């Protein structure tokens, strides 16, 4: 049974933002495992990159959905751009902070960089799961890595009022 929670800024919802956060972190870790070299994957093939992309995109999706629920919104769908636009409407100040975080991640002066990369990656979760059916694909993996990292930090701050490092260390 899913427990109803009442977040600081949210309405009653069947979603538990802390549980959502933990799931997003798990997919984050799976994506990272697919990216690390050398690693413990018994038979490394090219498709581990695809697994990393899918897990990265899904972790971003769940982090965004947790932030939406925290803000009293009902999340839907897999498209990062749609979730992002809903989130930005609900918390413009934090959204701008995330966009700036990505700009810093890439050490870029391009004020539209976030939107450009988000457009390219919006349907990554659905598209890349079935990449074997397609002939061509392109994605900026570094954007997904940066976005999942920035979103994890922001979620920690919003949900737990601490940094990711503080959150990790509190359990020890």
C-alpha positions as a Markdown table, in Angstrom:
| # | Residue | x | y | z |
|---|---|---|---|---|
| 1 | Unk | 0.0 | 0.0 | 0.0 |
| 2 | Unk | 1.3 | 3.4 | -0.9 |
| 3 | Unk | 1.3 | 5.9 | 1.9 |
| 4 | Unk | 0.0 | 9.3 | 1.3 |
| 5 | Unk | 2.4 | 12.1 | 2.2 |
| 6 | Unk | 1.9 | 15.8 | 2.7 |
| 7 | Unk | 4.9 | 17.7 | 1.6 |
| 8 | Unk | 5.7 | 21.2 | 2.7 |
| 9 | Unk | 4.2 | 22.7 | -0.5 |
| 10 | Unk | 2.1 | 19.9 | -1.9 |
| 11 | Unk | -1.4 | 18.6 | -1.8 |
| 12 | Unk | -2.4 | 15.1 | -0.7 |
| 13 | Unk | -0.9 | 12.7 | -3.3 |
| 14 | Unk | -0.4 | 9.0 | -3.6 |
| 15 | Unk | 3.2 | 9.7 | -4.3 |
| 16 | Unk | 5.9 | 9.5 | -1.7 |
| 17 | Unk | 8.7 | 12.0 | -2.8 |
| 18 | Unk | 11.3 | 10.4 | -0.6 |
| 19 | Unk | 10.6 | 7.0 | -2.1 |
| 20 | Unk | 10.7 | 8.6 | -5.6 |
| 21 | Unk | 14.0 | 10.1 | -4.7 |
| 22 | Unk | 15.5 | 6.8 | -3.7 |
| 23 | Unk | 14.3 | 5.2 | -6.9 |
| 24 | Unk | 15.8 | 8.0 | -9.0 |
| 25 | Unk | 19.1 | 7.5 | -7.1 |
| 26 | Unk | 19.0 | 3.8 | -7.9 |
| 27 | Unk | 18.6 | 4.4 | -11.6 |
| 28 | Unk | 21.3 | 7.1 | -11.3 |
| 29 | Unk | 23.7 | 4.4 | -9.8 |
| 30 | Unk | 22.8 | 1.9 | -12.5 |
| 31 | Unk | 23.5 | 4.5 | -15.2 |
| 32 | Unk | 26.8 | 5.3 | -13.6 |
| 33 | Unk | 27.7 | 1.6 | -13.4 |
| 34 | Unk | 27.2 | 1.3 | -17.2 |
| 35 | Unk | 29.5 | 4.3 | -17.7 |
| 36 | Unk | 32.5 | 3.4 | -15.5 |
| 37 | Unk | 35.6 | 1.9 | -17.0 |
| 38 | Unk | 37.0 | -0.5 | -16.0 |
| 39 | Unk | 34.0 | -2.1 | -14.5 |
| 40 | Unk | 32.6 | -5.4 | -13.4 |
| 41 | Unk | 30.3 | -6.1 | -16.3 |
| 42 | Unk | 31.2 | -9.7 | -17.3 |
| 43 | Unk | 30.8 | -9.2 | -21.0 |
| 44 | Unk | 31.0 | -5.6 | -22.0 |
| 45 | Unk | 29.3 | -4.7 | -25.2 |
| 46 | Unk | 28.3 | -1.5 | -26.9 |
| 47 | Unk | 24.7 | -1.8 | -25.6 |
| 48 | Unk | 25.8 | -1.0 | -22.1 |
| 49 | Unk | 26.1 | 2.6 | -23.3 |
| 50 | Unk | 22.5 | 2.4 | -24.3 |
| 51 | Unk | 21.6 | 1.0 | -20.9 |
| 52 | Unk | 23.4 | 4.0 | -19.3 |
| 53 | Unk | 21.4 | 6.4 | -21.4 |
| 54 | Unk | 18.1 | 4.8 | -20.6 |
| 55 | Unk | 18.9 | 4.7 | -16.8 |
| 56 | Unk | 20.2 | 8.3 | -16.9 |
| 57 | Unk | 17.0 | 9.5 | -18.6 |
| 58 | Unk | 14.8 | 7.6 | -16.3 |
| 59 | Unk | 16.6 | 8.9 | -13.2 |
| 60 | Unk | 16.1 | 12.5 | -14.5 |
| 61 | Unk | 12.4 | 11.7 | -15.1 |
| 62 | Unk | 11.9 | 10.5 | -11.6 |
| 63 | Unk | 13.8 | 13.4 | -10.0 |
| 64 | Unk | 11.7 | 15.8 | -12.0 |
| 65 | Unk | 8.5 | 14.0 | -11.0 |
| 66 | Unk | 9.6 | 14.1 | -7.3 |
| 67 | Unk | 10.1 | 17.9 | -7.6 |
| 68 | Unk | 6.7 | 18.2 | -9.3 |
| 69 | Unk | 5.0 | 16.2 | -6.5 |
| 70 | Unk | 6.8 | 18.3 | -3.9 |
| 71 | Unk | 5.3 | 21.4 | -5.5 |
| 72 | Unk | 1.8 | 19.9 | -5.4 |
| 73 | Unk | 1.6 | 18.9 | -9.1 |
| 74 | Unk | 0.6 | 15.6 | -10.6 |
| 75 | Unk | 3.4 | 14.3 | -12.9 |
| 76 | Unk | 2.7 | 12.4 | -16.1 |
| 77 | Unk | 4.6 | 10.9 | -19.0 |
| 78 | Unk | 8.2 | 10.2 | -19.8 |
| 79 | Unk | 9.1 | 13.3 | -21.9 |
| 80 | Unk | 11.7 | 15.3 | -20.0 |
| 81 | Unk | 10.7 | 18.5 | -21.9 |
| 82 | Unk | 7.1 | 18.2 | -20.8 |
| 83 | Unk | 8.0 | 17.4 | -17.2 |
| 84 | Unk | 10.6 | 20.3 | -17.3 |
| 85 | Unk | 8.0 | 22.8 | -18.5 |
| 86 | Unk | 5.5 | 21.8 | -15.8 |
| 87 | Unk | 8.3 | 22.0 | -13.2 |
| 88 | Unk | 9.4 | 25.4 | -14.5 |
| 89 | Unk | 5.9 | 26.7 | -14.2 |
| 90 | Unk | 5.7 | 25.5 | -10.6 |
| 91 | Unk | 9.1 | 26.7 | -9.4 |
| 92 | Unk | 10.7 | 29.1 | -11.8 |
| 93 | Unk | 13.5 | 30.1 | -9.3 |
| 94 | Unk | 14.7 | 26.6 | -8.9 |
| 95 | Unk | 14.4 | 25.8 | -12.6 |
| 96 | Unk | 16.6 | 28.7 | -13.4 |
| 97 | Unk | 19.1 | 27.4 | -10.8 |
| 98 | Unk | 19.1 | 24.0 | -12.6 |
| 99 | Unk | 19.5 | 25.6 | -16.0 |
| 100 | Unk | 22.5 | 27.6 | -14.7 |
| 101 | Unk | 23.9 | 24.4 | -13.1 |
| 102 | Unk | 23.9 | 22.8 | -16.6 |
| 103 | Unk | 25.5 | 25.9 | -18.1 |
| 104 | Unk | 28.2 | 25.7 | -15.5 |
| 105 | Unk | 28.6 | 21.9 | -16.0 |
| 106 | Unk | 29.5 | 22.6 | -19.6 |
| 107 | Unk | 31.4 | 25.7 | -18.8 |
| 108 | Unk | 29.3 | 27.5 | -21.4 |
| 109 | Unk | 28.2 | 31.0 | -22.0 |
| 110 | Unk | 25.3 | 29.9 | -24.2 |
| 111 | Unk | 22.1 | 30.9 | -22.3 |
| 112 | Unk | 20.0 | 28.6 | -24.5 |
| 113 | Unk | 22.3 | 25.5 | -24.0 |
| 114 | Unk | 19.9 | 23.9 | -21.5 |
| 115 | Unk | 16.9 | 24.1 | -23.8 |
| 116 | Unk | 18.9 | 22.9 | -26.8 |
| 117 | Unk | 20.2 | 19.8 | -25.0 |
| 118 | Unk | 16.8 | 19.1 | -23.3 |
| 119 | Unk | 15.1 | 19.2 | -26.7 |
| 120 | Unk | 17.6 | 16.6 | -28.0 |
| 121 | Unk | 17.2 | 14.4 | -24.9 |
| 122 | Unk | 13.5 | 14.8 | -24.2 |
| 123 | Unk | 12.3 | 11.4 | -25.3 |
| 124 | Unk | 15.6 | 9.5 | -24.5 |
| 125 | Unk | 13.9 | 7.0 | -22.1 |
| 126 | Unk | 11.5 | 5.8 | -24.6 |
| 127 | Unk | 13.6 | 6.2 | -27.8 |
| 128 | Unk | 16.8 | 4.6 | -26.6 |
| 129 | Unk | 15.0 | 1.6 | -25.0 |
| 130 | Unk | 14.3 | 0.5 | -28.6 |
| 131 | Unk | 17.4 | 1.8 | -30.3 |
| 132 | Unk | 17.9 | -1.6 | -31.9 |
| 133 | Unk | 14.9 | -0.8 | -34.1 |
| 134 | Unk | 16.4 | 2.4 | -35.4 |
| 135 | Unk | 19.2 | 3.2 | -37.9 |
| 136 | Unk | 20.4 | 6.5 | -36.5 |
| 137 | Unk | 20.5 | 8.2 | -33.1 |
| 138 | Unk | 22.4 | 11.0 | -31.4 |
| 139 | Unk | 22.4 | 12.2 | -27.9 |
| 140 | Unk | 24.6 | 14.2 | -25.6 |
| 141 | Unk | 25.3 | 11.7 | -22.8 |
| 142 | Unk | 27.2 | 14.4 | -20.9 |
| 143 | Unk | 23.9 | 16.4 | -20.7 |
| 144 | Unk | 22.1 | 13.5 | -19.1 |
| 145 | Unk | 25.0 | 12.9 | -16.7 |
| 146 | Unk | 25.0 | 16.6 | -15.7 |
| 147 | Unk | 21.2 | 16.8 | -15.5 |
| 148 | Unk | 20.8 | 13.8 | -13.3 |
| 149 | Unk | 23.6 | 15.1 | -11.0 |
| 150 | Unk | 22.2 | 18.6 | -10.7 |
| 151 | Unk | 18.7 | 17.2 | -10.2 |
| 152 | Unk | 19.8 | 14.9 | -7.4 |
| 153 | Unk | 21.5 | 17.8 | -5.6 |
| 154 | Unk | 18.4 | 20.0 | -6.0 |
| 155 | Unk | 16.1 | 17.2 | -4.8 |
| 156 | Unk | 18.2 | 16.6 | -1.7 |
| 157 | Unk | 18.0 | 20.3 | -1.0 |
| 158 | Unk | 14.3 | 20.5 | -1.5 |
| 159 | Unk | 13.2 | 17.2 | 0.1 |
| 160 | Unk | 15.7 | 16.9 | 2.9 |
| 161 | Unk | 17.2 | 20.4 | 3.3 |
| 162 | Unk | 20.7 | 19.1 | 2.9 |
| 163 | Unk | 23.3 | 18.5 | 0.1 |
| 164 | Unk | 23.8 | 15.1 | -1.5 |
| 165 | Unk | 27.0 | 14.6 | 0.4 |
| 166 | Unk | 25.2 | 15.3 | 3.7 |
| 167 | Unk | 22.4 | 12.9 | 2.7 |
| 168 | Unk | 24.8 | 10.1 | 1.8 |
| 169 | Unk | 26.8 | 10.6 | 5.0 |
| 170 | Unk | 23.8 | 10.8 | 7.3 |
| 171 | Unk | 23.2 | 7.1 | 7.0 |
| 172 | Unk | 26.6 | 6.0 | 8.1 |
